[in-house]
């Protein structure tokens, strides 16, 4: 699994010691953007929808697109605009604003919110090379049995439909790397939020996290 470490990470000296890792930079907190591009293997560009949702604001689409346009090329990729808690129609409307559809969608990933119908997840997997899973609505809290059941339902459905799991990225799910869901990649701000309290060393905490990977194949879950 590719581990994307969320930023900002301060002081800057701690971030610089994490060179060679993969980073997630949010449009809502872009101050480490240039540094991560310079020292990281890959950078995942996040639209900041989580921050927008929790603060009751509206995503600045034009601003987001202007921010990512200069660097939107492999191996870097961006999370497409999404409406947390919105319905399929609202989500699909946002996807239609993506300006770079002629590039084959190698540079982006849409978001499937866990409360949406799984048929919409199939639609996204058929249209895009990778799809992000985002917690939402009654499945907002990743520590609940309800959330785990929904994740099991999703991975069972993917394997039943495709015969294997497509590229699935877990938004804010890097903490689930030691669990049963075979995510291809995931992100979290665990290092940024907790390294000072836990170890005082961002690189050391990232090293511990990067050594953990989920099972490579889906085994059917606990709630099959």
N, C-alpha and C positions, 0 to 999 in steps of 0.2 A: 504494500500500500504506500502511496506517496503521501508524506506528511507535510501539510502546509501550516507553518507557524504564523499566527496572526500578529500583526503589529498595531500600534507602535510599541517598540521595545526601547526602554531608556534605562540608564544613560546610553548614548550612542556607542560608547566603548563596548558595552555588552552585546549590542547588535552586531558590531563588526566582528566579534569573536565567533559569531554563528555563520560566517561565510561558508558557502558551499551547500547550504541547506535550501529548502523550498519555503517560500514566504507567501502569505496572503496579506494584501494591502487593501484596505477599504477606502472607497471614495469619501466616506464620512470621516476618515482620519488618515490623510495621505502623506503625513510628514516624513515617513521613512521610505517613500516610493523610490526615489532615485538611488538611495543606498542599497535597497533590496535588489534593484535591477543590476547594480554593479557587482554585488557580492553573491547573489543567489543563483542556484541552478535554474529554477523557474519561479515565476511570480504569477500567482492567481489574483486577478483584479476583481474585487468584490464591489457590487453596486451600492452597498451600504443600506440595503432595504431593512435589515434588522434594526439598525440605529434609527432609521426613518420611522419605522413602525412603533418602536418603543417610545419615541419622543413625540409621536403624533404629527409628524411632518410629512411633506410630499417629496418624492424623489425628483431631483433636477435631471431630467433625461438628457437635455442638451449639454449640460455641464458634464455629466458622466461620459457621454460619448466623446466630447472634446478631450477629456482627460485620458481616455484609454487609446484614442486613435493613433497617436505617435508610436506606440509600442506594441500594438496588437498584432503580433506575429509569433509563430511557434518559436520556442516552446511555451511562451506566455499565453494565457487565455483569460477570458472574462466571464463573469456570471451575468447572464442576460437579465434585463429588468424584470422584477416580479412583484406581485401584490400579495403580501402576507395576509392570509385570511380571506383573500378574494376568491371568486368562483372561477371556473374554467374560462368563461367568456372574458373576464377582466384580465386574466393571465395571458390568454392568446392575443388579445388586443395589444398588450405590451410587447409581446414577441414580434409582432408585425412592424414595430418601429426600428428593429435592428438594421443598421445601415449597410452591413457587409455580408449580405446573404449570398453574393456571388463567389465567396471564398470557400464554399463548401462546409461551412460551420466547423472548421478545424479550430477556430479561434474563440469558441464560446461554448456555453452550456446553459440550457434553460433550467428552471427550478420546478420540480414537482413537489407541491405541498402535501403533507401526509393526509390531510382531510379530503383531498380531491379523489374522484373515482379512479380506480386503477386503469380503466380503459384509456384515460388521458395520459397516464404514464406510458402505456404502449405506444400511443401516438407520438409522444416525445422521443422515445427510444428509437422509433422508426425514422424519425426526421433528423435526429442529431446524434453525433458521435459519442457524446457523454451527457449525462443528465444528473443534476444535483437534487438531493433529497433535503427538504427543509421542514422542520417541525412547525406545526401550526394548529390553531383552533384547539380541539380537545386533545390533540397530540403534541402540545407545546412543550410539556415537561418530559424530558428524556429519561427521568428517573422512575417513571411509573410503569406498572405492568401493562396498562393500556397502550402506552407508546411501544413497548416491546412486542406486544401482540400485533400491532399495526405493522411494525417492521417485518415480523415473521410473515404476515399475510402478503406483504409486498414482494419479498424475496421468493416465497413460494409461487406467487403469480408469475414473476419474471422467468423462473426456471421452467414452469409448466408451459409458458408461452413460447420461449426462445430456446429452451433446452440448456441454457446456461445463463449466467448473470452478465448483462452488458456492463459498460463502464458506468458505475454509479459513484458519485461524489457525495459524501456526507457533510452538509453544512453544519458547523459547530458540533461535529461528531467524532473528532479525533480522540476524545476520551473513551470512545467505544472500540478502539483498535484491538483491545484484548477480548472482544466479545465475538459472537458467532456470525455476524453479518459480513460477508466478503466484499467490503467496500474497496474500490480501486484507489480511491484517494479520499482525504478528509482534511478539515481544517479546525483549528481552535485557537483561542487566545490564552491557553493555559500557561504557556511560558511567560508571556507578557504580563499577565495578571498575578502570577504566583511565584516567580523565581526568587524575588527578593525575600519573601517569607520562607520559602522552602530550602533554598540552597545558597542564595546570594549570587548564583552563577547561571545566567541564561543558557549558555552553551551546555553546561552540565545537565540542566533539566531537559533541554531539547534532546540531548544524547540518550537519556533514559526513555523518553517518549518514542524516539525514532527506532528503538530496538524492539518495539512491540508491533506485531501485525496480526490481523484477524486470520481465520481459516481461509485458505485459498479457494475452497469450494463450498457451496451451500449444502448443509446437511439436513435441512427440513425444519429447523427451529424447535423451540420448546412447546409451541402451541399449534403444531401441525394437526 
